[in-house]
Amino acid sequence: MNEYALIMRHEDGTKIASPEQMQIWMKQTMDWINSIAAQGKFVSGTGLPFDEAKVVHSDKLVTNGPFGDIKETIGGFITVYAESAEEATGFAKGCPVLQGEGNTVEVRKIAKRDGDN
């Protein structure tokens, strides 16, 4: 079985939801994750807040950010077990982040380490 990262992208980081809407989305997200966990396929995951973020550039320059006012932001990711990219994509289709217009979930196979089967 392979591991896949489901990376949640928000098209417009300047849109800020109300605390009530955030609570609804968090419950939907936890329900979604719990449905994957119930199948024994959830590995791990986390949200990615914007505070205390840094970017290290190829010239080793360090800048603050990324910030929510950029065009596209990564809101978080989860890692799942799946037999194929199609199965992982099926999990991604249930992600509540897709309720936002233009939002996406990127599905990426995680490279195996030496000694992993």
MOQUI-V866188 format. One record per pair of residues at least 6 apart in sequence whose C-alpha atoms are under 6 Angstrom apart, sorted by the first residue. I is the first residue (numbers start at 1). GAP is how many residues later the second one is. D is the distance in Angstrom with one decimal. If there is no record, write none. Layout:
BEGIN
I	GAP	D
I	GAP	D
END
This chain:
BEGIN
1	81	5.9
1	82	5.2
2	79	5.7
2	80	5.6
3	77	5.5
3	78	4.6
3	107	5.5
4	75	5.5
4	76	5.4
4	104	5.4
4	105	4.3
4	106	5.3
5	73	5.8
5	74	4.5
5	102	5.8
5	103	5.2
6	71	5.4
6	72	5.3
6	100	5.6
6	101	4.8
7	70	4.4
7	98	5.3
7	99	5.0
8	66	5.8
8	67	5.6
8	68	5.5
8	69	5.7
8	97	4.6
9	64	5.6
9	65	4.5
9	66	5.8
9	94	5.7
9	95	5.2
9	96	6.0
10	62	5.7
10	63	5.2
10	93	4.7
11	61	4.5
11	91	5.4
11	92	5.1
12	59	5.2
12	60	5.5
13	55	4.3
13	56	5.3
13	60	5.8
14	54	5.5
14	55	4.8
29	67	5.9
36	6	5.6
41	39	5.4
41	40	4.7
42	38	4.6
43	36	5.2
43	37	5.1
44	34	5.6
44	35	5.2
45	32	5.5
45	33	3.8
45	34	5.9
46	30	5.6
46	31	5.8
47	28	5.8
47	29	4.0
48	27	5.3
48	28	4.8
50	17	5.7
53	12	5.0
54	9	5.7
54	10	4.6
54	11	5.1
55	7	5.6
55	8	5.3
56	6	4.6
82	6	5.6
END
